[in-house]
């Protein structure tokens, strides 16, 4: 089970487009290696290395500088990937592990940006009251439940989110629990994950849409 720690956000970036080539930054493995998604395939690329026609020039706090087709493109941090038309990538989420081995990133709930971590031990998506209020969720109208925390049982509220989006993939009607305590990030639990086939290979987690 992946247990929550302080958020170290994985890198999600706006893809670059050139003659149909789709490149996005998915994460980093140390200071000199990037996880690039090239045409839907995850590639581990070191600075100075060229894979599938894409060369990694450098990494910085702003993102990754890559070069392909004779042009340089900065893949920035924090932006959600976008799509043109229907592609297989719209059914797949690819995440790189952070330095603590957790799969984190930036997504959206009901059109509002949130920071998340994958938590296979959570029954539902778990949202702290701070994020719930910021995103304008009407959680007090939801069914009240008891939530077990390190400080004992506390009352929470169950609601159904209109939509949860990670990368290219948007899932409607996801059950969530809002806890009365603030949280550093949203935990993506099984109410979202059950709709995907999960596969982990080394430091890369792939979620492929089932339905």
N, C-alpha and C positions, 0 to 999 in steps of 0.2 A: 504494500500500500504506500502510496506517495503521501507523505505527511506535510502539512503546511508549515512553511518557514517564511521569514521576511522575503518580500518579492524582489527577485533579481530578474528584471523583465527580459524575456527573449526578444530578439530583434525581428520585427515584421516590417516589411518595406514595400514601397510602391514599386511595382515591376517596371522594367525597361522593355521597350518594344522596338524591334528593328526587323523589317521584312518578315514579320510573323514570329520572330524569335522572342520568347518570353522569359525574362530573367528576374528573379526576386531574391532578396536577402532574407533568410529564414533564421539565422542565428550565427554564433561564433563558437569556435573551439579554441580557447586561448587567444593570445594577442595577435597571432599571425595566420589564423585559419578561419575561413568563413564557410558557412553552410549556404550554398546558393541553390536555388531551385531553378533549373534550366529545362524549359519545356516539360514541366511537371515532374522532373527527376531530381532528387537531392544529390548534390555533388559537394564533397569536401574539397575546398580549393585553398591552397597556401598562397601567400603573397608572392607574386612573380610567376605563378603557375597558370597555365592555360588549359582549360578543359572544355570540350564541346564548342570551341571557338570563342570562349569567354575567358579573359585574363583578369585576375585580381591584382589591381595596382596597389591598394593599401586599405587599411582599416583605421577609423578614427571614431571619436564620440558621435559624429554625425551619421556614420554609416560606412558603407563599403564603396570604394571607387573601382569600377570595372571598366574594361575596354573590350569592344567587339565591333566588327564591321568598320574598323578604323575610327571609331568614336568612343569617347569616354562618358560614362554615366555614373552619377552618384546615387546609390540606392540608399535612401534615407531611412532613419529609424522611426518607428512609431506610427507609420501610415499603414492603413489597411490595403492589402492588394486589391486591384480592380481587374475586371475581366471584360473582354470584348467577345460577344457571342457566347455560345454554349460549348464549353470544353470539358475534358475529363477532370481538370483541376478543380472545377466547381463542385465535384463530389469528393474531394480529398483535402485533408488538412495535414500538413507536414510541419512538425515542430522539432527544434533542436534543444537538447538539455542544457541547462545553465551549469555553472561551475559546481553547484550543489546536487546536480543530477535531477533537478525538477524541470518540468515542461511548462513554461510560462510564456505569456505574450500579451498582446493587446487585441481586444475584440470589441463587440458592440452588443448591448442589450436594449431592445426597443429603440434603436437608433442612437443610443448614448454610449460614448466610449467607456470602456472599463478595462482594468488590468486583471488578468486571470492566471490561475494555475490549475493544471489537470490533477484531480484527486479521485482516483479509482475507488477509494474507500468511502466516499460521500454518496449517500442515497440520491440526493438531488443537488441542483446548483445551489450554493450557499452564498448569500449576500449579506454583508454587514450593514447595519442601519445607516452608516455614513454614506455608503454608495447608493443604497436604496433611496435615501432622501435626495441625493444629488441628481439621480436619474429620474426623479419624479414618480417613483413607483407607489401606487396606492396599496401598500401592503397591509395597512390596518383594516382594510376591507376583507382581507383573506382569513382563512380558517386558522384559529390559534392552535398551536401545538407546543409540546415541551421539547426543548433542545438540550442535550447533554453537553456541558462544557467542562473545562478544567475546574471551574468554580461551582460546579453543581448544575442542576437543572434550571433552565430559564425559559420564559415564554417566547416563542417565535411565531411567525405568521407564514402560512403557505399561500402562494399565489401562482398563477400561470402566466409566464412571460409571453408577450406577443411573438417575439423572435429573438434568437441569439445568433450572432454572426461571428465566426472566426475565419479569417482569411477570405477565401472565395465562397465559403459554405455558410448558408443561412438556414437555420432550423426553426420552424414555427412551433408554438404551443409547448414550451418547455417549463416543467414544474420547478419552482424554486422555493427556498426557505429564507426568510429575512430574519437574521439574529438581532437581538437588542444591543449587542456589543459592536463597536466599530471593528472592521477587519482591514488588513493591508491590501487585500485583493479578493476577487471573486473566485470561489472554488467551483470548478466545472466538474460536477458529479455525474452519477449514472443516469439521471433523467435526460441528460444530453448525450452521454457517451454510449448508451444502449442503442443508439441509432447508427452506430459505426462499428466496423470491424477494426480492431486495434492491433497494430503490429509494431513491435520495437526491435530495432536493429542497431546495436551499439548505442550511440547517443542521439538517435533519430527515432521519433515516434510518428507513425503514420496512422491517421484515422480515415478510413474509406467508408463512404456513406452506404448504409444498408437500405434505408427507406426515408 
